[in-house]
Amino acid sequence: MSGVDPYDQNPPYLYECTNSGERVQAENRPGECSECGGYMQNISKPREQ
């Protein structure tokens, strides 16, 4: 996914699987990872406050 800023907070958001590292863009949480069934975490939102 070159050219995609993973920290852009505007849709579509970038989600990453916490198990496999698979990344997908979606406007809403995509559910489970298509590769392993793992949890998809929104990495477009900052994790530090």
KEMI-170147 format. One record per residue: residue number from 1; residue in three letters; y, z, x of N, C-alpha, C in turn. Coordinates in nm, 3 decimals, m for minus. Layout:
REM residues N
ATOM     k     r    nnorth       nup     neast   canorth      caup    caeast    cnorth       cup     ceast
ATOM   NUM   ALA         Y         Z         X         Y         Z         X         Y         Z         X
...
END
This chain:
REM residues 49
ATOM     k     r    nnorth       nup     neast   canorth      caup    caeast    cnorth       cup     ceast
ATOM     1   MET    m0.118     0.000     0.083     0.000     0.000     0.000     0.124     0.000     0.087
ATOM     2   SER     0.136    m0.097     0.174     0.253    m0.103     0.260     0.377    m0.133     0.178
ATOM     3   GLY     0.489    m0.082     0.222     0.614    m0.103     0.153     0.638    m0.010     0.036
ATOM     4   VAL     0.548     0.085     0.012     0.563     0.180    m0.099     0.605     0.314    m0.042
ATOM     5   ASP     0.717     0.366    m0.090     0.762     0.498    m0.048     0.685     0.602    m0.128
ATOM     6   PRO     0.594     0.678    m0.065     0.513     0.773    m0.140     0.592     0.888    m0.202
ATOM     7   TYR     0.717     0.905    m0.161     0.796     1.016    m0.213     0.902     0.972    m0.314
ATOM     8   ASP     0.897     0.845    m0.356     0.988     0.797    m0.460     0.952     0.866    m0.591
ATOM     9   GLN     1.049     0.930    m0.655     1.022     1.009    m0.775     1.041     0.931    m0.905
ATOM    10   ASN     1.054     0.799    m0.898     1.068     0.716    m1.017     0.938     0.640    m1.043
ATOM    11   PRO     0.902     0.619    m1.172     0.778     0.548    m1.203     0.782     0.406    m1.148
ATOM    12   PRO     0.670     0.345    m1.114     0.537     0.406    m1.119     0.519     0.505    m1.005
ATOM    13   TYR     0.444     0.608    m1.031     0.419     0.712    m0.932     0.299     0.677    m0.846
ATOM    14   LEU     0.291     0.738    m0.730     0.179     0.717    m0.640     0.087     0.839    m0.648
ATOM    15   TYR    m0.038     0.815    m0.678    m0.139     0.921    m0.689    m0.241     0.904    m0.578
ATOM    16   GLU    m0.289     1.016    m0.524    m0.389     1.014    m0.417    m0.504     1.107    m0.453
ATOM    17   CYS    m0.626     1.060    m0.430    m0.744     1.142    m0.456    m0.753     1.251    m0.350
ATOM    18   THR    m0.775     1.374    m0.393    m0.785     1.486    m0.299    m0.916     1.484    m0.222
ATOM    19   ASN    m1.014     1.405    m0.267    m1.142     1.395    m0.195    m1.147     1.274    m0.103
ATOM    20   SER    m1.126     1.155    m0.159    m1.147     1.031    m0.082    m1.021     0.976    m0.018
ATOM    21   GLY    m0.903     1.018    m0.066    m0.778     0.964    m0.013    m0.737     0.832    m0.077
ATOM    22   GLU    m0.813     0.784    m0.175    m0.780     0.661    m0.248    m0.644     0.677    m0.313
ATOM    23   ARG    m0.559     0.573    m0.302    m0.425     0.578    m0.361    m0.409     0.470    m0.467
ATOM    24   VAL    m0.342     0.507    m0.577    m0.313     0.412    m0.684    m0.173     0.438    m0.738
ATOM    25   GLN    m0.110     0.334    m0.790     0.019     0.349    m0.856    m0.004     0.349    m1.006
ATOM    26   ALA     0.064     0.439    m1.077     0.051     0.447    m1.222     0.172     0.519    m1.280
ATOM    27   GLU     0.204     0.487    m1.405     0.315     0.554    m1.473     0.273     0.690    m1.525
ATOM    28   ASN     0.145     0.707    m1.557     0.088     0.834    m1.603    m0.032     0.868    m1.516
ATOM    29   ARG    m0.067     0.997    m1.513    m0.181     1.039    m1.431    m0.304     0.957    m1.466
ATOM    30   PRO    m0.367     0.894    m1.366    m0.478     0.802    m1.392    m0.611     0.868    m1.425
ATOM    31   GLY    m0.618     0.999    m1.429    m0.746     1.065    m1.456    m0.824     1.084    m1.327
ATOM    32   GLU    m0.952     1.054    m1.329    m1.036     1.073    m1.211    m1.029     0.953    m1.118
ATOM    33   CYS    m1.058     0.977    m0.992    m1.063     0.872    m0.890    m1.173     0.772    m0.925
ATOM    34   SER    m1.141     0.644    m0.914    m1.240     0.541    m0.944    m1.347     0.531    m0.837
ATOM    35   GLU    m1.321     0.586    m0.717    m1.418     0.579    m0.608    m1.518     0.694    m0.610
ATOM    36   CYS    m1.467     0.817    m0.638    m1.557     0.933    m0.625    m1.552     1.029    m0.744
ATOM    37   GLY    m1.461     1.005    m0.839    m1.450     1.095    m0.954    m1.366     1.218    m0.926
ATOM    38   GLY    m1.300     1.222    m0.809    m1.220     1.337    m0.770    m1.086     1.345    m0.842
ATOM    39   TYR    m1.012     1.453    m0.817    m0.882     1.480    m0.879    m0.775     1.391    m0.815
ATOM    40   MET    m0.694     1.327    m0.899    m0.584     1.243    m0.852    m0.456     1.325    m0.856
ATOM    41   GLN    m0.395     1.347    m0.739    m0.274     1.427    m0.726    m0.153     1.335    m0.712
ATOM    42   ASN    m0.046     1.367    m0.785     0.078     1.291    m0.775     0.145     1.328    m0.643
ATOM    43   ILE     0.154     1.231    m0.551     0.217     1.259    m0.422     0.360     1.207    m0.419
ATOM    44   SER     0.411     1.159    m0.533     0.549     1.112    m0.540     0.647     1.227    m0.552
ATOM    45   LYS     0.600     1.343    m0.589     0.686     1.460    m0.606     0.678     1.546    m0.480
ATOM    46   PRO     0.790     1.594    m0.430     0.788     1.677    m0.310     0.706     1.804    m0.331
ATOM    47   ARG     0.633     1.843    m0.228     0.549     1.962    m0.236     0.622     2.086    m0.187
ATOM    48   GLU     0.735     2.067    m0.121     0.812     2.181    m0.071     0.942     2.191    m0.149
ATOM    49   GLN     0.985     2.311    m0.175     1.110     2.333    m0.248     1.213     2.390    m0.154
END
